[in-house]
């Protein structure tokens, strides 16, 4: 079975900028892993830019990219959050938050102008970011008797498993992570070892 076990995100935080008719759009891209982290970042930015008119954002989380949100923060509907999210989607990124802080310059930009401004600001933050490919890993625990240690370690090496915890005694236990695309074959090989117990963690 063929798995798609890679996804793209940014290596570290980055910033961008777009100006139009006196309005300044400062963009921030963050590498994130959960909604609590996202809320904390947005709150912090609102404190830092308390004089700004809007703090619009979009985010997407998870290797499956199923969790996402866009927020216009008082701008006309779909003129801010959606264009920002569009930039995330166009680069096929996840585990990312982009916030665009707007300082109003006194001239209204109109719906089209706003969409372009938020899109360009988000794009600039991504242009300044380093995009990296990550692998999806599954985590297991395997329990077995000491006599099977060599067999188990052979499979760990063959499938490039990363051992995160191990206990070797008369009864042995290993916790490890493995790329999703290799997991099915590794499971099958380990299960051929008698008295071995394998479980997800």
C-alpha positions as CSV (number, residue, x, y, z in Angstrom):
1,X,0.0,0.0,0.0
2,X,1.3,3.5,-0.9
3,X,1.1,6.2,1.7
4,X,1.4,9.9,1.3
5,X,3.5,10.5,4.4
6,X,4.9,14.0,3.7
7,X,3.7,17.5,4.3
8,X,5.1,21.0,4.0
9,X,5.4,23.7,6.6
10,X,7.7,26.6,7.4
11,X,11.0,26.1,9.2
12,X,10.8,29.2,11.4
13,X,8.8,32.4,11.7
14,X,9.0,35.1,9.1
15,X,7.6,38.5,8.3
16,X,6.4,40.5,5.3
17,X,5.0,43.9,4.4
18,X,2.6,45.5,1.9
19,X,1.6,49.1,1.6
20,X,-1.2,50.7,-0.4
21,X,-2.7,54.3,-0.2
22,X,-1.2,54.9,3.2
23,X,-2.4,51.7,4.7
24,X,0.4,49.4,6.0
25,X,-0.1,45.6,6.1
26,X,2.5,43.9,8.3
27,X,2.4,40.1,8.0
28,X,3.7,37.4,10.3
29,X,4.0,33.7,9.5
30,X,4.4,31.3,12.4
31,X,5.2,27.6,12.6
32,X,2.5,26.2,15.0
33,X,1.1,22.9,16.2
34,X,-2.1,23.6,18.1
35,X,-4.9,26.1,18.6
36,X,-3.8,27.1,22.1
37,X,-0.5,28.3,20.6
38,X,-2.3,30.2,17.9
39,X,-4.5,32.0,20.4
40,X,-1.5,33.0,22.5
41,X,0.3,34.4,19.4
42,X,-2.7,36.4,18.2
43,X,-3.2,37.9,21.7
44,X,0.5,38.8,21.9
45,X,0.3,40.5,18.5
46,X,-2.8,42.5,19.5
47,X,-0.8,43.8,22.5
48,X,2.2,44.7,20.4
49,X,0.1,46.3,17.7
50,X,-2.7,47.8,19.9
51,X,-3.0,50.9,17.7
52,X,-3.6,48.8,14.6
53,X,-7.2,48.8,13.1
54,X,-7.3,45.1,12.2
55,X,-5.5,41.8,13.1
56,X,-6.7,39.4,10.4
57,X,-5.5,35.8,10.2
58,X,-5.7,32.3,8.8
59,X,-4.3,29.0,9.9
60,X,-4.2,25.3,9.0
61,X,-3.2,22.4,11.2
62,X,-2.4,18.7,10.9
63,X,-0.8,16.5,8.3
64,X,-4.2,15.9,6.8
65,X,-4.8,19.7,6.6
66,X,-8.4,19.2,7.7
67,X,-8.3,21.8,10.5
68,X,-8.3,25.4,9.3
69,X,-9.8,28.8,10.0
70,X,-9.9,32.3,8.5
71,X,-10.8,35.5,10.4
72,X,-11.5,39.0,8.9
73,X,-11.4,40.8,12.3
74,X,-13.9,43.5,11.2
75,X,-12.9,43.9,7.6
76,X,-15.7,43.2,5.0
77,X,-16.5,39.5,4.8
78,X,-14.0,37.4,3.0
79,X,-11.6,40.3,2.1
80,X,-8.9,39.4,4.6
81,X,-8.9,35.9,6.2
82,X,-9.8,34.1,3.0
83,X,-7.1,35.7,0.8
84,X,-4.6,34.8,3.6
85,X,-5.8,31.2,3.8
86,X,-5.6,31.1,0.0
87,X,-1.8,31.8,0.2
88,X,-1.4,28.9,2.7
89,X,-3.4,26.6,0.4
90,X,-1.5,27.7,-2.8
91,X,1.8,26.6,-1.2
92,X,0.1,23.4,0.2
93,X,1.3,24.3,3.8
94,X,0.1,23.2,7.1
95,X,1.0,23.7,10.8
96,X,1.1,27.4,10.0
97,X,-0.5,30.6,11.2
98,X,-0.4,33.9,9.2
99,X,-1.5,37.1,10.8
100,X,-1.7,40.4,8.9
101,X,-1.8,43.6,11.0
102,X,-3.3,46.6,9.3
103,X,-2.7,50.2,10.1
104,X,-5.3,52.2,8.3
105,X,-3.9,55.0,6.1
106,X,-7.1,57.1,5.8
107,X,-8.1,56.0,2.3
108,X,-10.6,53.2,1.7
109,X,-9.2,50.5,-0.5
110,X,-12.5,48.8,-1.6
111,X,-13.2,45.1,-1.6
112,X,-10.8,44.3,-4.5
113,X,-8.1,46.5,-2.9
114,X,-8.4,44.8,0.4
115,X,-8.3,41.3,-1.1
116,X,-5.2,42.1,-3.0
117,X,-3.5,43.8,0.0
118,X,-4.1,40.9,2.4
119,X,-3.1,38.4,-0.3
120,X,0.1,40.3,-1.1
121,X,1.0,40.8,2.6
122,X,0.6,37.0,3.3
123,X,2.5,36.1,0.1
124,X,5.4,38.4,1.2
125,X,5.7,36.6,4.6
126,X,5.8,33.3,2.8
127,X,8.4,34.6,0.3
128,X,10.6,35.3,3.3
129,X,10.0,31.9,4.9
130,X,11.9,28.7,4.4
131,X,9.5,25.9,3.4
132,X,10.5,22.4,4.5
133,X,9.1,19.0,3.9
134,X,8.3,16.8,7.0
135,X,7.4,13.2,7.3
136,X,4.4,11.7,9.1
137,X,5.6,9.3,11.8
138,X,3.6,6.7,13.7
139,X,4.5,5.7,17.3
140,X,4.6,2.2,18.6
141,X,5.6,0.2,21.7
142,X,6.8,-3.4,21.3
143,X,7.2,-5.8,24.2
144,X,9.1,-9.1,23.8
145,X,11.4,-11.6,25.6
146,X,15.1,-11.0,25.7
147,X,15.8,-14.0,23.4
148,X,14.2,-12.1,20.5
149,X,16.2,-8.9,21.1
150,X,18.5,-9.4,18.0
151,X,15.6,-10.1,15.7
152,X,13.7,-7.0,16.9
153,X,16.8,-4.7,16.7
154,X,17.4,-6.0,13.1
155,X,13.9,-4.8,12.1
156,X,14.4,-1.5,13.9
157,X,17.5,-0.9,11.8
158,X,16.0,-2.2,8.5
159,X,13.1,0.2,8.7
160,X,15.1,3.1,10.1
161,X,13.0,3.3,13.3
162,X,13.8,5.9,15.8
163,X,14.0,4.4,19.3
164,X,12.6,6.9,21.9
165,X,12.7,4.6,25.0
166,X,14.0,1.1,25.7
167,X,14.2,-1.3,28.6
168,X,16.2,-4.5,28.3
169,X,15.7,-7.2,30.9
170,X,14.3,-10.7,30.8
171,X,11.2,-8.9,29.4
172,X,12.1,-6.1,27.0
173,X,10.2,-3.1,25.8
174,X,11.0,-0.5,23.1
175,X,9.1,2.6,22.1
176,X,9.8,3.8,18.6
177,X,8.6,6.0,15.8
178,X,8.6,5.1,12.1
179,X,7.7,6.8,8.8
180,X,4.1,6.1,8.0
181,X,5.0,4.7,4.5
182,X,7.2,2.0,6.2
183,X,4.9,1.1,9.1
184,X,2.8,-1.6,7.4
185,X,5.8,-3.7,6.4
186,X,7.5,-3.2,9.7
187,X,4.4,-4.3,11.6
188,X,4.1,-7.4,9.4
189,X,7.8,-8.3,10.1
190,X,7.6,-7.7,13.8
191,X,4.4,-9.8,14.2
192,X,6.2,-12.8,12.8
193,X,8.3,-12.9,16.0
194,X,6.6,-15.2,18.6
195,X,5.3,-13.9,21.9
196,X,5.9,-10.3,20.7
197,X,3.2,-7.7,21.5
198,X,3.0,-4.6,19.3
199,X,0.7,-1.6,20.0
200,X,0.2,2.0,18.9
201,X,1.0,4.7,21.5
